[in-house]
Amino acid sequence: MLRPSREAQRRPAHFQRRSSVTAGTALGLRILAALALVGIALAGHWFDREGLRDNTDGAVSFIDVVYFTMITVTTVGYGDIVPVTDRARLFDTFVVTPVRIFVWLIFLGTAYTFLFKNTWERWRMARIQRQLQKHTIVCGYGATGAEAVAELLRRGCPPDGIVVVDLDETALEGADELGVGTVLGDATHNAVLEAAGIARARALVVSPNRDDAAVLIAMTARRLAPDVPVAVGVRATENEILARDAGAQVIVNPVSFGGRLLAGATMGSHIADYVSDLVTSHGRVKLHERPVTREEVGRPLRTVETGQALRLYRDGRTIGFWEPEAAAMQDGDVLIEIVPTLDSAS
């Protein structure tokens, strides 16, 4: 993550969710619609200018037609130019009057969109922000963060259950297209994480472009929400300890992980393929973490029927399926198992 500018630091964080039509596009469409309606009235008056009478000089010029059209469309007219034939009066009755109504509706709609609606949208976003519960926050929408969001969506997480935080407005535009919530700001600041609803989040994924920023974000999140699980991505091995000290429960180093996976692949041609199955949503199997059920308490880990049990977590310790402690599961244990994906199971 690039070091934020002073302007970005002063700018308040705000929650937002993408609209289907941009403000500029909406304004342009309204202007074109109003011009098209006025053009219809202008053309009708010009081609039937013989049905109009100018009470000032008796001659109806093009300027007079433009003046009469605009006055008639926006008001009821001043009486200096009036329709005198039945056809001109019928045109004003059945064409110009509806045009006047539609033009005023366009004006009112524009005022609503750019004045009242903006206030409404701010209130609506604040309400959505307050209602955020059990969502996942992704800090940093670079290559790693974008892939994390994509994988969450592939795993069935709804877009409104994800909030992306980043300083780059261009990056957030890509997140907006997915329908997820976004917060523009520096995630190392308390106000930004609070705007993302850190206290009510299900998990926090930290993937900025700098390890120092990742550690600072983890520390900020740990102080604001001590119970929210934090997963941090770092690039330097020596920073893994700092991320752990900052409160990260899960630390992923893509460089070291990729190197270990490549080295493991030399021991067997199918190892990398199986690991890819485990960590992606489109594989045949996946890793699943869950607490031990009441019915499983006292039974050996190898008797788990929901999947292939691998290990237990008990009081901060890791217990493999081959260790003596795995002979009897206890209440409060958390187990890791391999289960088939829905596609494979069917």
Summary of the structure (lengths in Angstrom):
residues: 346
radius of gyration: 32.1
end to end distance: 42.5
largest distance: 109.7
contacts: 1016
relative contact order: 0.08
helix: 52%
strand: 17%
